[in-house]
Amino acid sequence: MNYTTEVEINCPREHVVRLLEDSDNFKHWQRGLQSLRPLTGEPGEEGFQRELEYQMGKRHLVMVETMITKTLPETFCVTYDAKGVHNIQKNYFKKAGEDGCRWICENEFQFSSFPMRLMGWLMPGMFKKQTRTYMIDFKNFAEQGTSVLET
């Protein structure tokens, strides 16, 4: 399953990238994030891995994020691996207007278990909605300092 999501953020690209790179900010725009733990490599560098743990309603999710490529402020590519799913995410940051940034997020999901394949086939909108929610929450955090912790 492949899809692309875009959001325009009314902040300079350098500010957007700086906020995204700081893992202390994740809790302000990634709903359900419980913890993140470095596993291997240097934080933010290619090859760096960390474990992310989420609680989404009754669903508990643990995934490993791996930094594949990083050429900021233009782009970075990461993978996310969880039980039954491998997600390749390519993020692009384009200047928009005088002081804006357009964040383009391309996702490719590869499912390795039957339950996850079924979810991807029956409910692709759920994956797209989750990505869009995180991007809008980040936009609100970047532009207004609004944290999902306050909602």
C-alpha positions in Angstrom: 0.0 0.0 0.0 1.4 3.4 -1.0 0.1 6.9 -0.4 1.3 10.5 -0.1 0.2 13.1 2.4 1.0 16.8 2.4 0.6 19.7 4.7 1.6 23.3 4.5 3.2 24.8 7.6 3.3 28.6 8.1 6.8 28.5 9.5 10.3 28.7 7.9 11.6 25.3 6.7 14.6 25.5 9.0 12.3 25.9 12.0 10.1 23.0 10.9 13.1 20.7 10.5 14.6 21.8 13.8 11.4 20.9 15.7 11.0 17.6 13.9 14.6 16.5 14.7 14.2 17.1 18.4 12.8 13.9 19.9 11.8 15.8 23.1 9.1 17.3 20.9 7.6 14.0 19.7 5.2 13.9 22.7 3.7 17.2 21.6 2.5 15.9 18.2 2.5 12.1 18.3 -0.7 11.1 20.1 -0.3 8.0 22.2 3.5 8.0 22.4 4.5 6.4 25.7 8.2 6.2 25.3 11.2 6.2 23.0 14.4 4.5 23.6 17.7 4.6 21.6 18.9 1.2 20.4 22.0 1.7 18.1 23.9 4.4 16.4 24.2 8.2 16.9 20.8 9.9 17.3 19.7 11.6 14.1 22.4 10.0 12.0 22.0 7.4 9.2 21.7 4.0 10.7 20.4 5.2 14.1 17.6 3.0 15.5 15.2 3.7 18.4 12.2 1.9 19.8 8.9 3.8 19.9 6.1 2.6 22.1 2.5 3.8 21.6 -0.8 3.2 23.4 -3.7 3.9 21.0 -6.9 3.2 22.8 -6.7 -0.4 23.8 -4.0 -1.1 21.2 -0.4 -1.3 22.4 2.2 -0.8 19.6 6.0 -1.2 19.7 8.0 -0.3 16.6 11.6 0.2 15.7 12.5 3.3 13.7 15.6 3.3 11.5 17.1 6.4 9.9 18.0 5.4 6.3 19.0 8.7 4.7 19.2 12.3 5.9 19.8 15.3 3.7 18.1 18.0 5.8 16.7 20.5 5.4 15.4 18.9 2.1 14.6 15.3 3.0 15.0 12.3 5.3 13.9 8.7 4.9 13.1 6.3 7.8 11.7 2.9 8.2 9.3 1.6 10.9 9.1 -2.0 11.7 6.4 -3.5 13.9 4.8 -6.9 14.2 3.6 -7.8 10.7 4.4 -4.5 9.0 7.3 -2.7 7.4 6.8 1.0 6.6 9.2 3.0 4.4 8.6 6.7 4.9 10.2 9.5 2.7 9.8 13.0 4.0 10.4 16.1 1.8 10.5 19.7 2.9 9.9 22.4 0.3 9.9 26.1 0.8 6.4 27.5 0.4 6.0 31.2 -0.1 8.2 33.6 1.8 8.1 31.9 5.2 6.3 28.7 4.8 7.2 25.0 4.4 5.4 22.2 2.6 5.9 18.8 4.2 5.4 15.9 1.8 5.3 12.4 3.3 5.4 9.4 1.1 4.5 6.0 2.7 4.9 2.5 1.5 3.5 -0.2 3.7 4.6 -3.9 3.3 2.6 -6.4 5.3 4.1 -9.7 6.3 1.2 -11.2 8.3 -2.2 -12.1 7.2 -4.0 -10.0 9.8 -2.0 -6.9 8.8 -2.5 -7.6 5.0 -6.2 -7.8 5.7 -6.2 -4.5 7.6 -4.3 -2.8 4.8 -6.7 -4.1 2.3 -9.9 -3.4 4.2 -8.9 -0.2 6.0 -6.3 1.7 4.0 -8.0 4.9 5.2 -7.0 4.2 8.8 -3.3 4.3 7.9 -3.7 7.5 5.9 -5.8 9.1 8.6 -3.2 8.4 11.2 -0.4 9.9 9.1 -2.6 13.0 8.4 -3.4 13.4 12.1 0.2 13.4 13.1 1.1 15.9 10.4 -1.7 18.3 11.4 -0.8 17.9 15.1 2.8 18.8 14.1 1.6 21.8 12.1 -0.4 23.0 15.1 2.6 22.5 17.4 5.0 24.3 15.0 2.7 27.2 14.3 1.0 27.8 17.6 2.9 25.7 20.2 -0.2 23.6 20.7 0.6 20.2 22.3 -1.6 17.1 22.0 -0.8 16.6 25.7 -3.2 19.5 26.4 -6.1 17.9 24.6 
